[in-house]
Amino acid sequence: MISIRRLTKRFRVAEGHVTALRGLDLDVAEGELFVIVGASGSGKTTLLRCVAGLETPESGEIRIAGELVSSDNPPTWLPPQRRKLGMVFQSYAVWPHLTVYENVALPLSEGAQRVPRGEVAGRVREALRLVQLEELASRSATLISGGQQQRVALARAIAVSSKILLMDEPLSNLDARLREDVRGRIRELAKQLGSTVLYVTHDQVEAMALADKIALMRLGELLQVGTPTELYRQPRHAEVAEFFGAVNWLRGRIVADGLAQTAVGPLRFQASAPPGDDVLLGFRPESLAVVQGSADGQPNAWRATLASTTFLGDQLVYSAVVQDRTLLGKSRGLPLGVGEALHVAVDPADVMVFPGDEAPGSALQPLDATLAVEAAV
């Protein structure tokens, strides 16, 4: 449905040029909810704006529903209004002097995306019904909540084009509770309508809750593309692993097939790595299990001291010190007090292995308990 090849985009700055997109290739299948994530400056919004026609790339091509809309060879560029897209942005962009109904109807009755007059009312009513705002159709846009205003913006995009929707950080101005509600509504609507959605966010939780497929960007390039499960459980880079959740990191050296020596002792894993290689090993907090009774003979089992616990209702996040290293774990409950001894263990299948020269942002820093809890939630 959306096909991107060799896309390159540069911006002129005082020092020269900044390359925002570096020969990027991407495919979004029909009916797919495709989420692009990355830190600020990674190029995700530039990519979306190129697809929308709000930026002109230096090179590469973009096809939407099989139609070439942007290319350097042959030179092709379709303006935004001819790309038949619905767009929802970070700012709600509602017109305060219009009612909810009029906000949705205006693009359909004026401008390049207008439709026959007889179709306007039906399209508007259906779009408002889908976002559950039909009862507020006659209310002024200034007299509804932020979450409702964002749903007006969503209804307007659906009314213009329910088949292809572009969304740039649409939930970032909402509070946490509203974000959860509206993101669920977006996914439900997209599947109900069979829409193809290209969605940009910096929030990894939002990405995983929404996406059929995720692309993680860094400095104008794609680090990895896959399902939420693949990026969380089978990351190809340490940076990908850390972006999608807390990780306990350990440096090690391979001493035998499937065995590395680390600061906490021998660590077994199931990946393949030749002896003598330096590696970076990691495992998720939920993989650190508290062993009941004796841990004798169990692989990756260590004696530890419980350093802290944080009760979060549905789970307990704890830190345990092993050989002067603090490891983060999750549990349904611990019958222990801070300072008491316990045994913890990790299944070799849960250990991720990366080349020794990889170093995500906080990989080698001491694990601060407060930051660790925030990352784990």
MOWODA-V578325 format. One record per residue. SS is DSSP state (H for helix, E for strand, - for the rest). D_CENTER is the distance of its C-alpha to the mean C-alpha in Angstrom with 2 decimals. Layout:
ss:SS d_center:D_CENTER
ss:SS d_center:D_CENTER
This chain:
ss:- d_center:20.69
ss:E d_center:18.94
ss:E d_center:20.11
ss:E d_center:19.62
ss:E d_center:21.97
ss:E d_center:22.76
ss:E d_center:21.17
ss:E d_center:22.30
ss:E d_center:22.23
ss:E d_center:24.14
ss:E d_center:24.97
ss:E d_center:28.36
ss:E d_center:28.55
ss:- d_center:31.64
ss:- d_center:31.39
ss:E d_center:31.02
ss:E d_center:27.82
ss:E d_center:24.11
ss:E d_center:22.31
ss:E d_center:18.91
ss:E d_center:18.39
ss:E d_center:20.27
ss:E d_center:21.51
ss:E d_center:18.19
ss:E d_center:18.34
ss:E d_center:15.96
ss:E d_center:16.84
ss:E d_center:15.45
ss:- d_center:17.78
ss:- d_center:19.67
ss:- d_center:18.28
ss:- d_center:14.77
ss:E d_center:11.68
ss:E d_center:9.63
ss:E d_center:6.19
ss:E d_center:6.22
ss:E d_center:4.39
ss:- d_center:7.27
ss:- d_center:10.01
ss:- d_center:12.69
ss:- d_center:14.90
ss:- d_center:12.72
ss:- d_center:13.83
ss:H d_center:10.95
ss:H d_center:13.14
ss:H d_center:16.19
ss:H d_center:15.03
ss:H d_center:14.55
ss:H d_center:17.90
ss:H d_center:19.59
ss:H d_center:18.77
ss:H d_center:20.05
ss:- d_center:23.14
ss:- d_center:22.74
ss:- d_center:22.84
ss:- d_center:25.18
ss:- d_center:24.15
ss:- d_center:26.84
ss:E d_center:26.60
ss:E d_center:24.98
ss:E d_center:24.70
ss:E d_center:22.56
ss:E d_center:23.67
ss:E d_center:22.75
ss:- d_center:24.38
ss:- d_center:26.62
ss:E d_center:27.87
ss:E d_center:27.78
ss:E d_center:26.58
ss:E d_center:26.27
ss:E d_center:28.08
ss:E d_center:30.24
ss:- d_center:32.49
ss:- d_center:34.02
ss:E d_center:33.22
ss:E d_center:31.30
ss:E d_center:29.39
ss:- d_center:28.96
ss:- d_center:28.41
ss:H d_center:25.56
ss:H d_center:27.97
ss:H d_center:28.95
ss:- d_center:25.52
ss:- d_center:25.48
ss:- d_center:21.97
ss:E d_center:20.82
ss:E d_center:18.76
ss:E d_center:17.12
ss:- d_center:16.45
ss:- d_center:15.73
ss:- d_center:19.46
ss:- d_center:20.92
ss:- d_center:23.75
ss:- d_center:26.17
ss:- d_center:29.83
ss:- d_center:31.50
ss:- d_center:34.95
ss:- d_center:33.95
ss:E d_center:33.48
ss:H d_center:30.38
ss:H d_center:32.16
ss:H d_center:33.13
ss:H d_center:29.65
ss:H d_center:28.47
ss:H d_center:31.78
ss:H d_center:32.22
ss:H d_center:30.08
ss:H d_center:31.85
ss:H d_center:35.30
ss:- d_center:35.05
ss:- d_center:33.83
ss:- d_center:32.76
ss:- d_center:30.71
ss:- d_center:33.56
ss:- d_center:34.79
ss:- d_center:38.32
ss:H d_center:39.43
ss:H d_center:40.12
ss:H d_center:36.50
ss:H d_center:34.96
ss:H d_center:35.83
ss:H d_center:34.64
ss:H d_center:31.24
ss:H d_center:30.75
ss:H d_center:31.93
ss:H d_center:29.69
ss:H d_center:26.54
ss:H d_center:27.52
ss:H d_center:28.28
ss:H d_center:24.87
ss:- d_center:23.21
ss:- d_center:26.19
ss:- d_center:27.77
ss:H d_center:31.03
ss:H d_center:33.12
ss:H d_center:31.99
ss:- d_center:32.79
ss:- d_center:35.78
ss:- d_center:34.32
ss:E d_center:33.77
ss:H d_center:30.17
ss:H d_center:31.03
ss:H d_center:31.96
ss:- d_center:28.70
ss:- d_center:25.82
ss:H d_center:22.59
ss:H d_center:20.72
ss:H d_center:23.48
ss:H d_center:23.34
ss:H d_center:19.69
ss:H d_center:20.88
ss:H d_center:23.73
ss:H d_center:21.44
ss:H d_center:19.67
ss:H d_center:23.18
ss:H d_center:24.36
ss:H d_center:21.69
ss:H d_center:22.54
ss:H d_center:26.22
ss:H d_center:26.02
ss:- d_center:24.00
ss:- d_center:22.57
ss:- d_center:21.95
ss:E d_center:19.40
ss:E d_center:17.07
ss:E d_center:15.06
ss:E d_center:12.94
ss:E d_center:12.19
ss:- d_center:10.76
ss:- d_center:13.10
ss:- d_center:12.72
ss:- d_center:12.92
ss:- d_center:16.70
ss:- d_center:16.91
ss:- d_center:17.72
ss:H d_center:15.75
ss:H d_center:17.92
ss:H d_center:17.72
ss:H d_center:13.94
ss:H d_center:14.02
ss:H d_center:16.91
ss:H d_center:15.81
ss:H d_center:12.39
ss:H d_center:14.59
ss:H d_center:17.07
ss:H d_center:14.86
ss:H d_center:13.94
ss:H d_center:17.61
ss:H d_center:18.96
ss:H d_center:17.09
ss:H d_center:18.47
ss:H d_center:21.78
ss:H d_center:22.23
ss:- d_center:21.00
ss:- d_center:18.92
ss:E d_center:16.84
ss:E d_center:13.75
ss:E d_center:11.85
ss:E d_center:9.18
ss:E d_center:7.89
ss:E d_center:6.10
ss:- d_center:6.24
ss:- d_center:5.38
ss:H d_center:3.64
ss:H d_center:6.27
ss:H d_center:5.90
ss:H d_center:3.15
ss:H d_center:5.69
ss:H d_center:8.41
ss:H d_center:8.40
ss:- d_center:7.85
ss:- d_center:10.90
ss:E d_center:9.40
ss:E d_center:6.43
ss:E d_center:7.70
ss:E d_center:7.24
ss:E d_center:9.90
ss:E d_center:12.64
ss:- d_center:15.84
ss:- d_center:15.81
ss:E d_center:15.22
ss:E d_center:12.85
ss:E d_center:12.62
ss:E d_center:11.62
ss:E d_center:10.93
ss:E d_center:11.14
ss:- d_center:10.58
ss:H d_center:8.39
ss:H d_center:11.84
ss:H d_center:12.62
ss:H d_center:9.91
ss:H d_center:10.74
ss:H d_center:14.44
ss:- d_center:15.34
ss:- d_center:13.61
ss:- d_center:15.89
ss:- d_center:15.71
ss:H d_center:15.99
ss:H d_center:13.48
ss:H d_center:10.76
ss:H d_center:12.23
ss:H d_center:12.29
ss:H d_center:8.83
ss:- d_center:7.76
ss:- d_center:10.97
ss:- d_center:14.60
ss:- d_center:16.87
ss:E d_center:20.67
ss:E d_center:21.75
ss:E d_center:25.29
ss:E d_center:27.18
ss:E d_center:29.60
ss:E d_center:32.10
ss:E d_center:32.72
ss:E d_center:36.22
ss:E d_center:36.34
ss:- d_center:34.40
ss:- d_center:31.45
ss:E d_center:32.60
ss:E d_center:31.70
ss:E d_center:33.52
ss:E d_center:31.44
ss:- d_center:32.31
ss:- d_center:32.27
ss:E d_center:34.33
ss:E d_center:33.89
ss:E d_center:30.45
ss:E d_center:30.35
ss:- d_center:27.51
ss:- d_center:27.42
ss:- d_center:26.05
ss:- d_center:28.67
ss:- d_center:29.65
ss:- d_center:33.17
ss:- d_center:35.33
ss:- d_center:35.60
ss:- d_center:32.04
ss:E d_center:30.15
ss:E d_center:26.70
ss:E d_center:23.73
ss:E d_center:23.13
ss:E d_center:20.49
ss:E d_center:19.94
ss:- d_center:17.78
ss:H d_center:19.61
ss:H d_center:19.98
ss:H d_center:21.84
ss:- d_center:24.47
ss:E d_center:27.13
ss:E d_center:30.26
ss:E d_center:33.28
ss:- d_center:36.09
ss:- d_center:39.51
ss:- d_center:40.25
ss:- d_center:37.63
ss:- d_center:40.36
ss:- d_center:39.51
ss:- d_center:35.83
ss:- d_center:33.55
ss:- d_center:31.23
ss:E d_center:32.97
ss:E d_center:33.89
ss:E d_center:35.93
ss:E d_center:34.01
ss:E d_center:34.63
ss:E d_center:32.52
ss:E d_center:31.51
ss:E d_center:29.56
ss:E d_center:28.09
ss:E d_center:25.87
ss:E d_center:26.19
ss:- d_center:23.15
ss:- d_center:24.91
ss:- d_center:23.26
ss:- d_center:23.17
ss:E d_center:24.78
ss:E d_center:22.99
ss:E d_center:25.67
ss:E d_center:26.47
ss:E d_center:29.21
ss:E d_center:31.21
ss:E d_center:32.24
ss:- d_center:34.60
ss:- d_center:33.51
ss:E d_center:29.81
ss:E d_center:27.57
ss:E d_center:25.20
ss:E d_center:22.72
ss:E d_center:23.03
ss:E d_center:22.38
ss:E d_center:25.21
ss:- d_center:26.60
ss:- d_center:29.51
ss:- d_center:31.80
ss:- d_center:35.60
ss:- d_center:35.90
ss:- d_center:36.29
ss:- d_center:34.93
ss:- d_center:37.09
ss:- d_center:37.96
ss:E d_center:37.63
ss:E d_center:35.44
ss:E d_center:34.33
ss:E d_center:30.72
ss:E d_center:29.60
ss:- d_center:26.73
ss:- d_center:26.89
ss:H d_center:27.14
ss:H d_center:24.75
ss:H d_center:21.94
ss:- d_center:22.55
ss:E d_center:20.29
ss:E d_center:22.38
ss:E d_center:21.63
ss:E d_center:24.23
ss:- d_center:26.00
ss:- d_center:25.23
ss:- d_center:21.48
ss:- d_center:20.63
ss:- d_center:17.19
ss:- d_center:17.57
ss:- d_center:19.04
ss:- d_center:20.13
ss:- d_center:23.80
ss:- d_center:24.06
ss:- d_center:25.77
ss:- d_center:23.50
ss:- d_center:24.21
ss:H d_center:24.42
ss:H d_center:22.97
ss:H d_center:19.88
ss:H d_center:19.50
ss:H d_center:19.69
ss:H d_center:17.09
ss:H d_center:14.62
ss:H d_center:15.71
ss:- d_center:15.42
